[in-house]
Amino acid sequence: MVWDSAGTWRQEIFRPTVLASIGGRLDAFGPIGRPVYWRRLQPISDIAYARDNIWMEQVNVRDGRVVWGIIQPAGNVVVAAAEVEGVCG
């Protein structure tokens, strides 16, 4: 969730995920869960506009795949995104 400094506007950006530890390995929690966790979440300046975007990075615990994106909070608009296969450090 993001909001302005006055607290008059707020926007839900993403929902946190819940993981289960099964035999020492992380996996999705329940049958409809997702096997991902948020590794990075930080503001990043927008070049064209006087506002910040949000850099988000998600890691899949099953195969190490990383999905990252830059989101414009006001409308949940994806500014940029990529998916990297394999283990990233």
JOVEN-V987716 format. One record per backbone hydrogen bond with DSSP energy under -0.5 kcal/mol. CO is the residue of the C=O (numbers start at 0). NH is the residue of the N-H. Records with the same first field share a line. If there is no record, write none. Layout:
CO = NH / NH
This chain:
1 = 10
3 = 6
8 = 3
10 = 1
17 = 28
19 = 21 / 26
20 = 22
21 = 24
24 = 21
26 = 19
27 = 29
29 = 32
33 = 35
34 = 60
36 = 38 / 58
39 = 56
41 = 54
43 = 52
48 = 50
50 = 45
52 = 43
53 = 55 / 70
54 = 41
55 = 68
56 = 38 / 39
57 = 66
58 = 36 / 60
59 = 63
63 = 87
64 = 59
65 = 83
66 = 57
67 = 81
68 = 55 / 70
69 = 78 / 79
70 = 53 / 72
71 = 74 / 75 / 76
76 = 71 / 78
79 = 69
81 = 67
82 = 84
83 = 65
